[in-house]
Amino acid sequence: MGKEEGVKDTPPSNSRPTNQCRSLLPMRVLQVFLMLVVSALGISVVSMHMIKYLKIQTLAPTTLISTCDEVTTLESFIKPPSSAWHSMNDSELLWRASIEPRRYEYPFKRVPKMAFMFLTKGPLPFAPLWERFFKGHEGFYSIYVHTLPDYKSDFSSSSVFYKRQIPSQHVAWGEMSMCEAERRLLANALLDISNEWFVLLSEACIPLRGFDFIYSYVSKSRYSFMGSADEDGPYGRGRYSYAMGPEVQLSQWRKGSQWFEINRELALYIIEDIVYYRKFKEFCRPPCYVDEHYFPTMISIGYSDLLAKRTLTWTDWSKGGPHPTTFGKSVITEMFLKKIQEDHSCLYNDQKSHVCYLFARKFDPSALEPLLKLSPKVLGF
Ligand SMILES: *[C@@H]1O[C@H](CO)[C@@H](O)[C@H](O)[C@H]1NC(C)=O
């Protein structure tokens, strides 16, 4: 009975099944389908969150690593290190310095700087004058100092010369080691891609004008400043050796003072050179003073049109001999400085000018005191 009742009870459910199943089956399919849709949505929502989360996860280590310099950032290329010191030897340095951007659309603001390269034995007696000259012009200049290899400079952290000493080598006057030192200075300065103009100075050099004047004069010049003369006689063509051919011909032989100001293109040309370097190193030895011939000749072969063919550094050779006059305390007057500032004539951007020199040498350390006194009035800083 109970069974029957049960059966009785069930008939409706028993009789319906086929009907119910017919109507439930699409419902189940729909349910499963809906569940699938919902779970798919769920998964996609979760995975989107996961991606965000994972991005944060992958970003976090990158920023951590970049502080350890393991991942390259643009900044690591464009920001010069705070110290000019490094652990590269000369071949490594020259090779590294020859890596140059070729795309002149910078993805950052590039303010072109002037690199002031001091070729010294060690001390810089005119540092106080230079400090005053550079004051207020941060971001428009860089400084590099080449000294005797074991000289330790002791500038305080407030000085513009602080940590500007580069790894240096011994230099012999008039020999290839002099050009190597100049090339070393150029290569170090080229590491900072903001450096656009490169001035070579000695410890006996002083600026003849204020920073803005010099920056403007150099940056607006169509030419680089390096002496490059075809000179007859024993001190000119007489120093040429036919062994330097065929790369260097007698007609290409040039002479100029070693104190130059050149642009980035020429600086790169100099540090890239292997061919002329070998010729000059082997065949231009005293009494062929290589620092007077190597750069003037090779640039005049490759880039003659880029040279103003004069130097920006005034030197007094009037007394003759192998070394120019050195000026001490007693001769430094307003009239003396005005005379070397303006009493000349030359071409500037192919126009006649009486401003031909921006720097002067040689000065004895005793000249510092009167120069500091006169500089605001006469030199403009
Ligand atoms: C610089 O170091 C490299 C690697 O040790 C070496 O091959 C090269 O000869 C060195 N160059 C100079 C000029 O010392």
The ligand as an SDF file (V2000), in Angstrom:
LIG
                    3D

 14 14  0  0  0  0  0  0  0  0999 V2000
   93.0090   47.5260  -20.5130 C   0  0  0  0  0  0  0  0  0  0  0  0
   92.4800   46.3570  -19.9520 O   0  0  0  0  0  0  0  0  0  0  0  0
   92.1850   45.3220  -20.9010 C   0  0  0  0  0  0  0  0  0  0  0  0
   91.4950   44.2130  -20.1560 C   0  0  0  0  0  0  0  0  0  0  0  0
   92.2080   43.8380  -19.0120 O   0  0  0  0  0  0  0  0  0  0  0  0
   93.4500   44.8990  -21.6020 C   0  0  0  0  0  0  0  0  0  0  0  0
   93.1590   43.9220  -22.5890 O   0  0  0  0  0  0  0  0  0  0  0  0
   94.0770   46.1190  -22.2710 C   0  0  0  0  0  0  0  0  0  0  0  0
   95.3000   45.7720  -22.8740 O   0  0  0  0  0  0  0  0  0  0  0  0
   94.2930   47.2190  -21.2410 C   0  0  0  0  0  0  0  0  0  0  0  0
   94.7720   48.4090  -21.9530 N   0  0  0  0  0  0  0  0  0  0  0  0
   95.7540   49.1970  -21.4740 C   0  0  0  0  0  0  0  0  0  0  0  0
   96.1060   50.3850  -22.3020 C   0  0  0  0  0  0  0  0  0  0  0  0
   96.3160   48.9750  -20.4250 O   0  0  0  0  0  0  0  0  0  0  0  0
  1  2  1  0
  1 10  1  0
  2  3  1  0
  3  4  1  0
  3  6  1  0
  4  5  1  0
  6  7  1  0
  6  8  1  0
  8  9  1  0
  8 10  1  0
 10 11  1  0
 11 12  1  0
 12 13  1  0
 12 14  2  0
M  END
$$$$
